[in-house]
Amino acid sequence: MSRISKEQVQHVAHLARLEITEEETELFTSQLDAIISFAEELNELDTSNVTPTSHVLEMKNVMREDASGKGLPREEVLKNAPDHQNGLIRVPQILE
């Protein structure tokens, strides 16, 4: 017995804006049915002693504390700017 119908495959293809032929519909129906069957096999595994995880690798936040500090003096920053005027960095105009 198929766990997914041709109509469901066609509906999903329509939602994804895909045009599929009748042959592709039949192929995708059988392929998706095999995937669902495999997923059902996984549901039969005993996972009661498995700790839930959100990621397979241990992840931790390695970002530093967000703290304000004294910035560079304006004159030193402007030394690196190719063009500046009145204490501001000049850039090419991109909008008319």
PDB file of N, CA, C and O in Angstrom:
ATOM      1  N   MET A   1       0.844  -1.189   0.000  1.00  0.00           N
ATOM      2  CA  MET A   1       0.000   0.000   0.000  1.00  0.00           C
ATOM      3  C   MET A   1       0.883   1.244   0.000  1.00  0.00           C
ATOM      4  O   MET A   1       1.831   1.332   0.780  1.00  0.00           O
ATOM      5  N   SER A   2       0.587   2.175  -0.843  1.00  0.00           N
ATOM      6  CA  SER A   2       1.356   3.397  -0.965  1.00  0.00           C
ATOM      7  C   SER A   2       1.017   4.347   0.175  1.00  0.00           C
ATOM      8  O   SER A   2      -0.149   4.513   0.535  1.00  0.00           O
ATOM      9  N   ARG A   3       2.046   4.967   0.738  1.00  0.00           N
ATOM     10  CA  ARG A   3       1.851   5.904   1.838  1.00  0.00           C
ATOM     11  C   ARG A   3       1.620   7.324   1.331  1.00  0.00           C
ATOM     12  O   ARG A   3       1.261   8.215   2.101  1.00  0.00           O
ATOM     13  N   ILE A   4       1.829   7.528   0.031  1.00  0.00           N
ATOM     14  CA  ILE A   4       1.628   8.840  -0.573  1.00  0.00           C
ATOM     15  C   ILE A   4       0.939   8.639  -1.919  1.00  0.00           C
ATOM     16  O   ILE A   4       1.261   7.707  -2.657  1.00  0.00           O
ATOM     17  N   SER A   5       0.012   9.497  -2.224  1.00  0.00           N
ATOM     18  CA  SER A   5      -0.746   9.335  -3.461  1.00  0.00           C
ATOM     19  C   SER A   5      -0.170  10.197  -4.582  1.00  0.00           C
ATOM     20  O   SER A   5       0.599  11.126  -4.338  1.00  0.00           O
ATOM     21  N   LYS A   6      -0.554   9.875  -5.799  1.00  0.00           N
ATOM     22  CA  LYS A   6      -0.137  10.674  -6.954  1.00  0.00           C
ATOM     23  C   LYS A   6      -0.660  12.101  -6.835  1.00  0.00           C
ATOM     24  O   LYS A   6       0.010  13.060  -7.220  1.00  0.00           O
ATOM     25  N   GLU A   7      -1.870  12.220  -6.296  1.00  0.00           N
ATOM     26  CA  GLU A   7      -2.460  13.549  -6.130  1.00  0.00           C
ATOM     27  C   GLU A   7      -1.628  14.397  -5.165  1.00  0.00           C
ATOM     28  O   GLU A   7      -1.453  15.596  -5.382  1.00  0.00           O
ATOM     29  N   GLN A   8      -1.118  13.776  -4.103  1.00  0.00           N
ATOM     30  CA  GLN A   8      -0.289  14.508  -3.154  1.00  0.00           C
ATOM     31  C   GLN A   8       1.025  14.956  -3.807  1.00  0.00           C
ATOM     32  O   GLN A   8       1.485  16.074  -3.577  1.00  0.00           O
ATOM     33  N   VAL A   9       1.619  14.086  -4.616  1.00  0.00           N
ATOM     34  CA  VAL A   9       2.849  14.439  -5.325  1.00  0.00           C
ATOM     35  C   VAL A   9       2.576  15.588  -6.290  1.00  0.00           C
ATOM     36  O   VAL A   9       3.369  16.526  -6.371  1.00  0.00           O
ATOM     37  N   GLN A  10       1.479  15.526  -7.012  1.00  0.00           N
ATOM     38  CA  GLN A  10       1.139  16.595  -7.945  1.00  0.00           C
ATOM     39  C   GLN A  10       0.864  17.905  -7.204  1.00  0.00           C
ATOM     40  O   GLN A  10       1.215  18.981  -7.687  1.00  0.00           O
ATOM     41  N   HIS A  11       0.233  17.808  -6.028  1.00  0.00           N
ATOM     42  CA  HIS A  11      -0.051  18.998  -5.230  1.00  0.00           C
ATOM     43  C   HIS A  11       1.249  19.655  -4.762  1.00  0.00           C
ATOM     44  O   HIS A  11       1.391  20.875  -4.846  1.00  0.00           O
ATOM     45  N   VAL A  12       2.192  18.859  -4.274  1.00  0.00           N
ATOM     46  CA  VAL A  12       3.475  19.398  -3.826  1.00  0.00           C
ATOM     47  C   VAL A  12       4.232  20.008  -5.008  1.00  0.00           C
ATOM     48  O   VAL A  12       4.847  21.066  -4.872  1.00  0.00           O
ATOM     49  N   ALA A  13       4.189  19.346  -6.163  1.00  0.00           N
ATOM     50  CA  ALA A  13       4.845  19.886  -7.355  1.00  0.00           C
ATOM     51  C   ALA A  13       4.216  21.222  -7.731  1.00  0.00           C
ATOM     52  O   ALA A  13       4.923  22.155  -8.113  1.00  0.00           O
ATOM     53  N   HIS A  14       2.901  21.321  -7.627  1.00  0.00           N
ATOM     54  CA  HIS A  14       2.207  22.579  -7.928  1.00  0.00           C
ATOM     55  C   HIS A  14       2.639  23.676  -6.959  1.00  0.00           C
ATOM     56  O   HIS A  14       2.884  24.808  -7.377  1.00  0.00           O
ATOM     57  N   LEU A  15       2.735  23.350  -5.671  1.00  0.00           N
ATOM     58  CA  LEU A  15       3.160  24.337  -4.679  1.00  0.00           C
ATOM     59  C   LEU A  15       4.587  24.807  -4.939  1.00  0.00           C
ATOM     60  O   LEU A  15       4.925  25.964  -4.688  1.00  0.00           O
ATOM     61  N   ALA A  16       5.429  23.891  -5.450  1.00  0.00           N
ATOM     62  CA  ALA A  16       6.825  24.231  -5.754  1.00  0.00           C
ATOM     63  C   ALA A  16       6.964  24.844  -7.142  1.00  0.00           C
ATOM     64  O   ALA A  16       8.075  25.131  -7.588  1.00  0.00           O
ATOM     65  N   ARG A  17       5.847  25.044  -7.819  1.00  0.00           N
ATOM     66  CA  ARG A  17       5.834  25.600  -9.174  1.00  0.00           C
ATOM     67  C   ARG A  17       6.648  24.747 -10.143  1.00  0.00           C
ATOM     68  O   ARG A  17       7.396  25.268 -10.970  1.00  0.00           O
ATOM     69  N   LEU A  18       6.489  23.417 -10.026  1.00  0.00           N
ATOM     70  CA  LEU A  18       7.168  22.472 -10.915  1.00  0.00           C
ATOM     71  C   LEU A  18       6.151  21.822 -11.842  1.00  0.00           C
ATOM     72  O   LEU A  18       5.075  21.408 -11.411  1.00  0.00           O
ATOM     73  N   GLU A  19       6.498  21.741 -13.091  1.00  0.00           N
ATOM     74  CA  GLU A  19       5.668  21.006 -14.036  1.00  0.00           C
ATOM     75  C   GLU A  19       6.263  19.612 -14.161  1.00  0.00           C
ATOM     76  O   GLU A  19       7.409  19.455 -14.581  1.00  0.00           O
ATOM     77  N   ILE A  20       5.480  18.597 -13.797  1.00  0.00           N
ATOM     78  CA  ILE A  20       5.968  17.224 -13.909  1.00  0.00           C
ATOM     79  C   ILE A  20       5.013  16.415 -14.766  1.00  0.00           C
ATOM     80  O   ILE A  20       3.804  16.644 -14.766  1.00  0.00           O
ATOM     81  N   THR A  21       5.576  15.470 -15.492  1.00  0.00           N
ATOM     82  CA  THR A  21       4.770  14.619 -16.367  1.00  0.00           C
ATOM     83  C   THR A  21       4.131  13.504 -15.560  1.00  0.00           C
ATOM     84  O   THR A  21       4.422  13.332 -14.376  1.00  0.00           O
ATOM     85  N   GLU A  22       3.266  12.756 -16.205  1.00  0.00           N
ATOM     86  CA  GLU A  22       2.621  11.626 -15.537  1.00  0.00           C
ATOM     87  C   GLU A  22       3.661  10.569 -15.153  1.00  0.00           C
ATOM     88  O   GLU A  22       3.566   9.953 -14.091  1.00  0.00           O
ATOM     89  N   GLU A  23       4.658  10.363 -16.029  1.00  0.00           N
ATOM     90  CA  GLU A  23       5.704   9.386 -15.723  1.00  0.00           C
ATOM     91  C   GLU A  23       6.527   9.837 -14.517  1.00  0.00           C
ATOM     92  O   GLU A  23       6.879   9.026 -13.661  1.00  0.00           O
ATOM     93  N   GLU A  24       6.831  11.137 -14.456  1.00  0.00           N
ATOM     94  CA  GLU A  24       7.577  11.664 -13.310  1.00  0.00           C
ATOM     95  C   GLU A  24       6.745  11.565 -12.041  1.00  0.00           C
ATOM     96  O   GLU A  24       7.280  11.291 -10.967  1.00  0.00           O
ATOM     97  N   THR A  25       5.448  11.785 -12.156  1.00  0.00           N
ATOM     98  CA  THR A  25       4.568  11.665 -10.997  1.00  0.00           C
ATOM     99  C   THR A  25       4.634  10.255 -10.440  1.00  0.00           C
ATOM    100  O   THR A  25       4.744  10.074  -9.227  1.00  0.00           O
ATOM    101  N   GLU A  26       4.569   9.262 -11.300  1.00  0.00           N
ATOM    102  CA  GLU A  26       4.644   7.875 -10.847  1.00  0.00           C
ATOM    103  C   GLU A  26       6.006   7.562 -10.234  1.00  0.00           C
ATOM    104  O   GLU A  26       6.091   6.890  -9.206  1.00  0.00           O
ATOM    105  N   LEU A  27       7.068   8.053 -10.871  1.00  0.00           N
ATOM    106  CA  LEU A  27       8.416   7.821 -10.355  1.00  0.00           C
ATOM    107  C   LEU A  27       8.582   8.466  -8.985  1.00  0.00           C
ATOM    108  O   LEU A  27       9.071   7.828  -8.053  1.00  0.00           O
ATOM    109  N   PHE A  28       8.177   9.732  -8.857  1.00  0.00           N
ATOM    110  CA  PHE A  28       8.330  10.439  -7.586  1.00  0.00           C
ATOM    111  C   PHE A  28       7.450   9.822  -6.499  1.00  0.00           C
ATOM    112  O   PHE A  28       7.834   9.798  -5.330  1.00  0.00           O
ATOM    113  N   THR A  29       6.278   9.327  -6.876  1.00  0.00           N
ATOM    114  CA  THR A  29       5.406   8.680  -5.900  1.00  0.00           C
ATOM    115  C   THR A  29       6.087   7.452  -5.319  1.00  0.00           C
ATOM    116  O   THR A  29       6.070   7.250  -4.105  1.00  0.00           O
ATOM    117  N   SER A  30       6.685   6.634  -6.170  1.00  0.00           N
ATOM    118  CA  SER A  30       7.352   5.429  -5.660  1.00  0.00           C
ATOM    119  C   SER A  30       8.599   5.792  -4.856  1.00  0.00           C
ATOM    120  O   SER A  30       8.880   5.154  -3.842  1.00  0.00           O
ATOM    121  N   GLN A  31       9.347   6.799  -5.287  1.00  0.00           N
ATOM    122  CA  GLN A  31      10.547   7.206  -4.556  1.00  0.00           C
ATOM    123  C   GLN A  31      10.195   7.789  -3.188  1.00  0.00           C
ATOM    124  O   GLN A  31      10.841   7.470  -2.190  1.00  0.00           O
ATOM    125  N   LEU A  32       9.174   8.639  -3.144  1.00  0.00           N
ATOM    126  CA  LEU A  32       8.765   9.218  -1.867  1.00  0.00           C
ATOM    127  C   LEU A  32       8.184   8.157  -0.944  1.00  0.00           C
ATOM    128  O   LEU A  32       8.360   8.228   0.273  1.00  0.00           O
ATOM    129  N   ASP A  33       7.501   7.183  -1.509  1.00  0.00           N
ATOM    130  CA  ASP A  33       6.977   6.083  -0.707  1.00  0.00           C
ATOM    131  C   ASP A  33       8.120   5.297  -0.069  1.00  0.00           C
ATOM    132  O   ASP A  33       8.020   4.881   1.085  1.00  0.00           O
ATOM    133  N   ALA A  34       9.209   5.093  -0.819  1.00  0.00           N
ATOM    134  CA  ALA A  34      10.373   4.387  -0.270  1.00  0.00           C
ATOM    135  C   ALA A  34      11.025   5.197   0.850  1.00  0.00           C
ATOM    136  O   ALA A  34      11.472   4.629   1.847  1.00  0.00           O
ATOM    137  N   ILE A  35      11.081   6.505   0.692  1.00  0.00           N
ATOM    138  CA  ILE A  35      11.652   7.363   1.732  1.00  0.00           C
ATOM    139  C   ILE A  35      10.799   7.310   2.994  1.00  0.00           C
ATOM    140  O   ILE A  35      11.331   7.207   4.099  1.00  0.00           O
ATOM    141  N   ILE A  36       9.489   7.378   2.835  1.00  0.00           N
ATOM    142  CA  ILE A  36       8.584   7.313   3.982  1.00  0.00           C
ATOM    143  C   ILE A  36       8.707   5.959   4.667  1.00  0.00           C
ATOM    144  O   ILE A  36       8.683   5.881   5.895  1.00  0.00           O
ATOM    145  N   SER A  37       8.839   4.899   3.887  1.00  0.00           N
ATOM    146  CA  SER A  37       9.008   3.560   4.448  1.00  0.00           C
ATOM    147  C   SER A  37      10.279   3.486   5.283  1.00  0.00           C
ATOM    148  O   SER A  37      10.276   2.913   6.373  1.00  0.00           O
ATOM    149  N   PHE A  38      11.369   4.066   4.776  1.00  0.00           N
ATOM    150  CA  PHE A  38      12.623   4.073   5.529  1.00  0.00           C
ATOM    151  C   PHE A  38      12.472   4.862   6.830  1.00  0.00           C
ATOM    152  O   PHE A  38      12.968   4.433   7.872  1.00  0.00           O
ATOM    153  N   ALA A  39      11.797   5.999   6.780  1.00  0.00           N
ATOM    154  CA  ALA A  39      11.589   6.807   7.975  1.00  0.00           C
ATOM    155  C   ALA A  39      10.765   6.039   9.001  1.00  0.00           C
ATOM    156  O   ALA A  39      11.013   6.157  10.201  1.00  0.00           O
ATOM    157  N   GLU A  40       9.790   5.256   8.549  1.00  0.00           N
ATOM    158  CA  GLU A  40       8.990   4.449   9.464  1.00  0.00           C
ATOM    159  C   GLU A  40       9.837   3.371  10.122  1.00  0.00           C
ATOM    160  O   GLU A  40       9.609   3.027  11.282  1.00  0.00           O
ATOM    161  N   GLU A  41      10.819   2.831   9.390  1.00  0.00           N
ATOM    162  CA  GLU A  41      11.735   1.857   9.988  1.00  0.00           C
ATOM    163  C   GLU A  41      12.546   2.503  11.098  1.00  0.00           C
ATOM    164  O   GLU A  41      12.785   1.884  12.134  1.00  0.00           O
ATOM    165  N   LEU A  42      12.974   3.745  10.890  1.00  0.00           N
ATOM    166  CA  LEU A  42      13.733   4.442  11.918  1.00  0.00           C
ATOM    167  C   LEU A  42      12.892   4.675  13.169  1.00  0.00           C
ATOM    168  O   LEU A  42      13.427   4.685  14.277  1.00  0.00           O
ATOM    169  N   ASN A  43      11.589   4.863  13.010  1.00  0.00           N
ATOM    170  CA  ASN A  43      10.706   5.059  14.154  1.00  0.00           C
ATOM    171  C   ASN A  43      10.619   3.828  15.033  1.00  0.00           C
ATOM    172  O   ASN A  43      10.236   3.927  16.199  1.00  0.00           O
ATOM    173  N   GLU A  44      10.971   2.663  14.493  1.00  0.00           N
ATOM    174  CA  GLU A  44      10.911   1.423  15.271  1.00  0.00           C
ATOM    175  C   GLU A  44      12.105   1.264  16.206  1.00  0.00           C
ATOM    176  O   GLU A  44      12.083   0.400  17.082  1.00  0.00           O
ATOM    177  N   LEU A  45      13.154   2.083  16.038  1.00  0.00           N
ATOM    178  CA  LEU A  45      14.334   1.992  16.890  1.00  0.00           C
ATOM    179  C   LEU A  45      14.025   2.492  18.287  1.00  0.00           C
ATOM    180  O   LEU A  45      13.261   3.440  18.468  1.00  0.00           O
ATOM    181  N   ASP A  46      14.633   1.838  19.280  1.00  0.00           N
ATOM    182  CA  ASP A  46      14.464   2.256  20.671  1.00  0.00           C
ATOM    183  C   ASP A  46      15.443   3.385  20.958  1.00  0.00           C
ATOM    184  O   ASP A  46      16.653   3.163  21.012  1.00  0.00           O
ATOM    185  N   THR A  47      14.936   4.569  21.138  1.00  0.00           N
ATOM    186  CA  THR A  47      15.774   5.731  21.408  1.00  0.00           C
ATOM    187  C   THR A  47      15.537   6.281  22.813  1.00  0.00           C
ATOM    188  O   THR A  47      15.834   7.444  23.086  1.00  0.00           O
ATOM    189  N   SER A  48      15.006   5.453  23.696  1.00  0.00           N
ATOM    190  CA  SER A  48      14.677   5.931  25.041  1.00  0.00           C
ATOM    191  C   SER A  48      15.920   6.313  25.842  1.00  0.00           C
ATOM    192  O   SER A  48      15.834   7.162  26.730  1.00  0.00           O
ATOM    193  N   ASN A  49      17.065   5.711  25.552  1.00  0.00           N
ATOM    194  CA  ASN A  49      18.296   6.032  26.285  1.00  0.00           C
ATOM    195  C   ASN A  49      19.192   7.013  25.531  1.00  0.00           C
ATOM    196  O   ASN A  49      20.345   7.210  25.916  1.00  0.00           O
ATOM    197  N   VAL A  50      18.690   7.620  24.483  1.00  0.00           N
ATOM    198  CA  VAL A  50      19.472   8.570  23.701  1.00  0.00           C
ATOM    199  C   VAL A  50      19.120   9.983  24.147  1.00  0.00           C
ATOM    200  O   VAL A  50      17.950  10.366  24.183  1.00  0.00           O
ATOM    201  N   THR A  51      20.147  10.743  24.482  1.00  0.00           N
ATOM    202  CA  THR A  51      19.932  12.121  24.923  1.00  0.00           C
ATOM    203  C   THR A  51      19.588  12.990  23.724  1.00  0.00           C
ATOM    204  O   THR A  51      20.291  12.949  22.714  1.00  0.00           O
ATOM    205  N   PRO A  52      18.519  13.777  23.815  1.00  0.00           N
ATOM    206  CA  PRO A  52      18.168  14.665  22.702  1.00  0.00           C
ATOM    207  C   PRO A  52      19.263  15.690  22.451  1.00  0.00           C
ATOM    208  O   PRO A  52      19.867  16.213  23.388  1.00  0.00           O
ATOM    209  N   THR A  53      19.514  15.971  21.175  1.00  0.00           N
ATOM    210  CA  THR A  53      20.512  16.968  20.802  1.00  0.00           C
ATOM    211  C   THR A  53      19.938  17.857  19.702  1.00  0.00           C
ATOM    212  O   THR A  53      19.036  17.463  18.962  1.00  0.00           O
ATOM    213  N   SER A  54      20.480  19.048  19.621  1.00  0.00           N
ATOM    214  CA  SER A  54      20.085  19.937  18.528  1.00  0.00           C
ATOM    215  C   SER A  54      21.130  19.932  17.430  1.00  0.00           C
ATOM    216  O   SER A  54      20.882  20.421  16.328  1.00  0.00           O
ATOM    217  N   HIS A  55      22.309  19.375  17.730  1.00  0.00           N
ATOM    218  CA  HIS A  55      23.390  19.343  16.761  1.00  0.00           C
ATOM    219  C   HIS A  55      24.270  18.133  17.078  1.00  0.00           C
ATOM    220  O   HIS A  55      24.441  17.781  18.245  1.00  0.00           O
ATOM    221  N   VAL A  56      24.824  17.501  16.054  1.00  0.00           N
ATOM    222  CA  VAL A  56      25.628  16.302  16.287  1.00  0.00           C
ATOM    223  C   VAL A  56      26.976  16.617  16.918  1.00  0.00           C
ATOM    224  O   VAL A  56      27.577  15.748  17.550  1.00  0.00           O
ATOM    225  N   LEU A  57      27.457  17.832  16.760  1.00  0.00           N
ATOM    226  CA  LEU A  57      28.716  18.240  17.365  1.00  0.00           C
ATOM    227  C   LEU A  57      28.439  19.154  18.543  1.00  0.00           C
ATOM    228  O   LEU A  57      27.476  19.920  18.532  1.00  0.00           O
ATOM    229  N   GLU A  58      29.295  19.070  19.567  1.00  0.00           N
ATOM    230  CA  GLU A  58      29.115  19.954  20.707  1.00  0.00           C
ATOM    231  C   GLU A  58      29.436  21.381  20.277  1.00  0.00           C
ATOM    232  O   GLU A  58      30.530  21.660  19.786  1.00  0.00           O
ATOM    233  N   MET A  59      28.502  22.254  20.461  1.00  0.00           N
ATOM    234  CA  MET A  59      28.676  23.643  20.044  1.00  0.00           C
ATOM    235  C   MET A  59      28.624  24.527  21.286  1.00  0.00           C
ATOM    236  O   MET A  59      27.861  24.271  22.218  1.00  0.00           O
ATOM    237  N   LYS A  60      29.452  25.573  21.280  1.00  0.00           N
ATOM    238  CA  LYS A  60      29.372  26.553  22.359  1.00  0.00           C
ATOM    239  C   LYS A  60      29.618  27.933  21.784  1.00  0.00           C
ATOM    240  O   LYS A  60      30.267  28.082  20.749  1.00  0.00           O
ATOM    241  N   ASN A  61      29.106  28.916  22.448  1.00  0.00           N
ATOM    242  CA  ASN A  61      29.248  30.293  22.003  1.00  0.00           C
ATOM    243  C   ASN A  61      30.666  30.767  22.328  1.00  0.00           C
ATOM    244  O   ASN A  61      31.076  30.765  23.489  1.00  0.00           O
ATOM    245  N   VAL A  62      31.400  31.167  21.309  1.00  0.00           N
ATOM    246  CA  VAL A  62      32.780  31.594  21.513  1.00  0.00           C
ATOM    247  C   VAL A  62      32.937  33.097  21.323  1.00  0.00           C
ATOM    248  O   VAL A  62      34.049  33.587  21.125  1.00  0.00           O
ATOM    249  N   MET A  63      31.846  33.819  21.381  1.00  0.00           N
ATOM    250  CA  MET A  63      31.908  35.262  21.181  1.00  0.00           C
ATOM    251  C   MET A  63      32.327  35.946  22.479  1.00  0.00           C
ATOM    252  O   MET A  63      32.007  35.484  23.574  1.00  0.00           O
ATOM    253  N   ARG A  64      33.044  37.045  22.335  1.00  0.00           N
ATOM    254  CA  ARG A  64      33.490  37.787  23.500  1.00  0.00           C
ATOM    255  C   ARG A  64      32.344  38.634  24.052  1.00  0.00           C
ATOM    256  O   ARG A  64      31.321  38.830  23.395  1.00  0.00           O
ATOM    257  N   GLU A  65      32.535  39.116  25.240  1.00  0.00           N
ATOM    258  CA  GLU A  65      31.571  40.016  25.866  1.00  0.00           C
ATOM    259  C   GLU A  65      31.501  41.302  25.044  1.00  0.00           C
ATOM    260  O   GLU A  65      32.530  41.830  24.622  1.00  0.00           O
ATOM    261  N   ASP A  66      30.307  41.794  24.823  1.00  0.00           N
ATOM    262  CA  ASP A  66      30.127  43.025  24.061  1.00  0.00           C
ATOM    263  C   ASP A  66      30.384  44.210  24.992  1.00  0.00           C
ATOM    264  O   ASP A  66      29.593  44.493  25.892  1.00  0.00           O
ATOM    265  N   ALA A  67      31.507  44.896  24.759  1.00  0.00           N
ATOM    266  CA  ALA A  67      31.859  46.030  25.614  1.00  0.00           C
ATOM    267  C   ALA A  67      32.318  47.181  24.736  1.00  0.00           C
ATOM    268  O   ALA A  67      33.003  46.982  23.732  1.00  0.00           O
ATOM    269  N   SER A  68      31.932  48.386  25.126  1.00  0.00           N
ATOM    270  CA  SER A  68      32.361  49.565  24.361  1.00  0.00           C
ATOM    271  C   SER A  68      33.771  49.947  24.779  1.00  0.00           C
ATOM    272  O   SER A  68      34.201  49.695  25.905  1.00  0.00           O
ATOM    273  N   GLY A  69      34.464  50.553  23.856  1.00  0.00           N
ATOM    274  CA  GLY A  69      35.830  50.992  24.141  1.00  0.00           C
ATOM    275  C   GLY A  69      36.149  52.240  23.353  1.00  0.00           C
ATOM    276  O   GLY A  69      35.367  52.667  22.505  1.00  0.00           O
ATOM    277  N   LYS A  70      37.300  52.826  23.633  1.00  0.00           N
ATOM    278  CA  LYS A  70      37.710  54.044  22.954  1.00  0.00           C
ATOM    279  C   LYS A  70      38.128  53.679  21.534  1.00  0.00           C
ATOM    280  O   LYS A  70      38.899  52.741  21.336  1.00  0.00           O
ATOM    281  N   GLY A  71      37.623  54.413  20.547  1.00  0.00           N
ATOM    282  CA  GLY A  71      37.955  54.186  19.157  1.00  0.00           C
ATOM    283  C   GLY A  71      39.237  54.905  18.759  1.00  0.00           C
ATOM    284  O   GLY A  71      39.879  55.566  19.574  1.00  0.00           O
ATOM    285  N   LEU A  72      39.587  54.761  17.503  1.00  0.00           N
ATOM    286  CA  LEU A  72      40.774  55.439  16.984  1.00  0.00           C
ATOM    287  C   LEU A  72      40.513  56.933  16.847  1.00  0.00           C
ATOM    288  O   LEU A  72      39.376  57.348  16.627  1.00  0.00           O
ATOM    289  N   PRO A  73      41.552  57.736  16.973  1.00  0.00           N
ATOM    290  CA  PRO A  73      41.377  59.183  16.748  1.00  0.00           C
ATOM    291  C   PRO A  73      40.986  59.438  15.286  1.00  0.00           C
ATOM    292  O   PRO A  73      41.441  58.738  14.382  1.00  0.00           O
ATOM    293  N   ARG A  74      40.146  60.439  15.071  1.00  0.00           N
ATOM    294  CA  ARG A  74      39.631  60.739  13.737  1.00  0.00           C
ATOM    295  C   ARG A  74      40.765  61.011  12.746  1.00  0.00           C
ATOM    296  O   ARG A  74      40.697  60.569  11.599  1.00  0.00           O
ATOM    297  N   GLU A  75      41.796  61.724  13.169  1.00  0.00           N
ATOM    298  CA  GLU A  75      42.909  62.047  12.275  1.00  0.00           C
ATOM    299  C   GLU A  75      43.615  60.772  11.791  1.00  0.00           C
ATOM    300  O   GLU A  75      44.014  60.681  10.630  1.00  0.00           O
ATOM    301  N   GLU A  76      43.764  59.806  12.676  1.00  0.00           N
ATOM    302  CA  GLU A  76      44.436  58.560  12.305  1.00  0.00           C
ATOM    303  C   GLU A  76      43.592  57.753  11.310  1.00  0.00           C
ATOM    304  O   GLU A  76      44.132  57.136  10.392  1.00  0.00           O
ATOM    305  N   VAL A  77      42.295  57.761  11.494  1.00  0.00           N
ATOM    306  CA  VAL A  77      41.403  57.056  10.574  1.00  0.00           C
ATOM    307  C   VAL A  77      41.425  57.728   9.206  1.00  0.00           C
ATOM    308  O   VAL A  77      41.487  57.049   8.181  1.00  0.00           O
ATOM    309  N   LEU A  78      41.376  59.040   9.185  1.00  0.00           N
ATOM    310  CA  LEU A  78      41.345  59.774   7.922  1.00  0.00           C
ATOM    311  C   LEU A  78      42.657  59.674   7.146  1.00  0.00           C
ATOM    312  O   LEU A  78      42.672  59.894   5.935  1.00  0.00           O
ATOM    313  N   LYS A  79      43.770  59.340   7.833  1.00  0.00           N
ATOM    314  CA  LYS A  79      45.035  59.142   7.135  1.00  0.00           C
ATOM    315  C   LYS A  79      44.938  57.978   6.145  1.00  0.00           C
ATOM    316  O   LYS A  79      45.626  57.982   5.125  1.00  0.00           O
ATOM    317  N   ASN A  80      44.095  56.983   6.432  1.00  0.00           N
ATOM    318  CA  ASN A  80      43.945  55.800   5.579  1.00  0.00           C
ATOM    319  C   ASN A  80      42.892  55.982   4.490  1.00  0.00           C
ATOM    320  O   ASN A  80      42.795  55.158   3.581  1.00  0.00           O
ATOM    321  N   ALA A  81      42.102  57.052   4.574  1.00  0.00           N
ATOM    322  CA  ALA A  81      41.044  57.284   3.592  1.00  0.00           C
ATOM    323  C   ALA A  81      41.633  57.928   2.340  1.00  0.00           C
ATOM    324  O   ALA A  81      42.402  58.883   2.444  1.00  0.00           O
ATOM    325  N   PRO A  82      41.280  57.417   1.154  1.00  0.00           N
ATOM    326  CA  PRO A  82      41.810  58.011  -0.068  1.00  0.00           C
ATOM    327  C   PRO A  82      41.318  59.437  -0.294  1.00  0.00           C
ATOM    328  O   PRO A  82      42.023  60.245  -0.900  1.00  0.00           O
ATOM    329  N   ASP A  83      40.108  59.757   0.189  1.00  0.00           N
ATOM    330  CA  ASP A  83      39.562  61.101  -0.006  1.00  0.00           C
ATOM    331  C   ASP A  83      38.703  61.448   1.205  1.00  0.00           C
ATOM    332  O   ASP A  83      37.841  60.661   1.597  1.00  0.00           O
ATOM    333  N   HIS A  84      38.923  62.592   1.789  1.00  0.00           N
ATOM    334  CA  HIS A  84      38.110  63.020   2.929  1.00  0.00           C
ATOM    335  C   HIS A  84      37.945  64.537   2.906  1.00  0.00           C
ATOM    336  O   HIS A  84      38.743  65.265   2.317  1.00  0.00           O
ATOM    337  N   GLN A  85      36.875  64.985   3.573  1.00  0.00           N
ATOM    338  CA  GLN A  85      36.566  66.414   3.617  1.00  0.00           C
ATOM    339  C   GLN A  85      35.760  66.692   4.876  1.00  0.00           C
ATOM    340  O   GLN A  85      34.818  65.960   5.178  1.00  0.00           O
ATOM    341  N   ASN A  86      36.110  67.720   5.602  1.00  0.00           N
ATOM    342  CA  ASN A  86      35.415  68.146   6.820  1.00  0.00           C
ATOM    343  C   ASN A  86      35.276  67.014   7.837  1.00  0.00           C
ATOM    344  O   ASN A  86      34.242  66.899   8.495  1.00  0.00           O
ATOM    345  N   GLY A  87      36.294  66.189   7.970  1.00  0.00           N
ATOM    346  CA  GLY A  87      36.277  65.114   8.956  1.00  0.00           C
ATOM    347  C   GLY A  87      35.467  63.893   8.550  1.00  0.00           C
ATOM    348  O   GLY A  87      35.235  63.004   9.370  1.00  0.00           O
ATOM    349  N   LEU A  88      35.031  63.837   7.286  1.00  0.00           N
ATOM    350  CA  LEU A  88      34.246  62.701   6.801  1.00  0.00           C
ATOM    351  C   LEU A  88      34.953  62.058   5.613  1.00  0.00           C
ATOM    352  O   LEU A  88      35.662  62.729   4.862  1.00  0.00           O
ATOM    353  N   ILE A  89      34.753  60.756   5.453  1.00  0.00           N
ATOM    354  CA  ILE A  89      35.336  60.039   4.321  1.00  0.00           C
ATOM    355  C   ILE A  89      34.425  60.241   3.120  1.00  0.00           C
ATOM    356  O   ILE A  89      33.220  60.006   3.203  1.00  0.00           O
ATOM    357  N   ARG A  90      35.009  60.684   1.986  1.00  0.00           N
ATOM    358  CA  ARG A  90      34.240  60.892   0.757  1.00  0.00           C
ATOM    359  C   ARG A  90      34.271  59.608  -0.048  1.00  0.00           C
ATOM    360  O   ARG A  90      35.313  58.967  -0.179  1.00  0.00           O
ATOM    361  N   VAL A  91      33.117  59.239  -0.588  1.00  0.00           N
ATOM    362  CA  VAL A  91      33.004  58.047  -1.438  1.00  0.00           C
ATOM    363  C   VAL A  91      32.308  58.437  -2.731  1.00  0.00           C
ATOM    364  O   VAL A  91      31.615  59.453  -2.777  1.00  0.00           O
ATOM    365  N   PRO A  92      32.484  57.637  -3.789  1.00  0.00           N
ATOM    366  CA  PRO A  92      31.809  57.964  -5.055  1.00  0.00           C
ATOM    367  C   PRO A  92      30.286  57.938  -4.888  1.00  0.00           C
ATOM    368  O   PRO A  92      29.744  57.122  -4.142  1.00  0.00           O
ATOM    369  N   GLN A  93      29.619  58.832  -5.586  1.00  0.00           N
ATOM    370  CA  GLN A  93      28.160  58.893  -5.562  1.00  0.00           C
ATOM    371  C   GLN A  93      27.599  57.695  -6.317  1.00  0.00           C
ATOM    372  O   GLN A  93      28.047  57.405  -7.426  1.00  0.00           O
ATOM    373  N   ILE A  94      26.623  56.990  -5.735  1.00  0.00           N
ATOM    374  CA  ILE A  94      26.016  55.851  -6.421  1.00  0.00           C
ATOM    375  C   ILE A  94      24.562  56.105  -6.793  1.00  0.00           C
ATOM    376  O   ILE A  94      24.005  55.400  -7.635  1.00  0.00           O
ATOM    377  N   LEU A  95      23.942  57.104  -6.176  1.00  0.00           N
ATOM    378  CA  LEU A  95      22.558  57.456  -6.484  1.00  0.00           C
ATOM    379  C   LEU A  95      22.533  58.857  -7.071  1.00  0.00           C
ATOM    380  O   LEU A  95      23.316  59.722  -6.678  1.00  0.00           O
ATOM    381  N   GLU A  96      21.645  59.066  -7.996  1.00  0.00           N
ATOM    382  CA  GLU A  96      21.518  60.405  -8.592  1.00  0.00           C
ATOM    383  C   GLU A  96      20.610  61.274  -7.772  1.00  0.00           C
ATOM    384  O   GLU A  96      20.385  62.434  -8.120  1.00  0.00           O
TER     385      GLU A  96
END
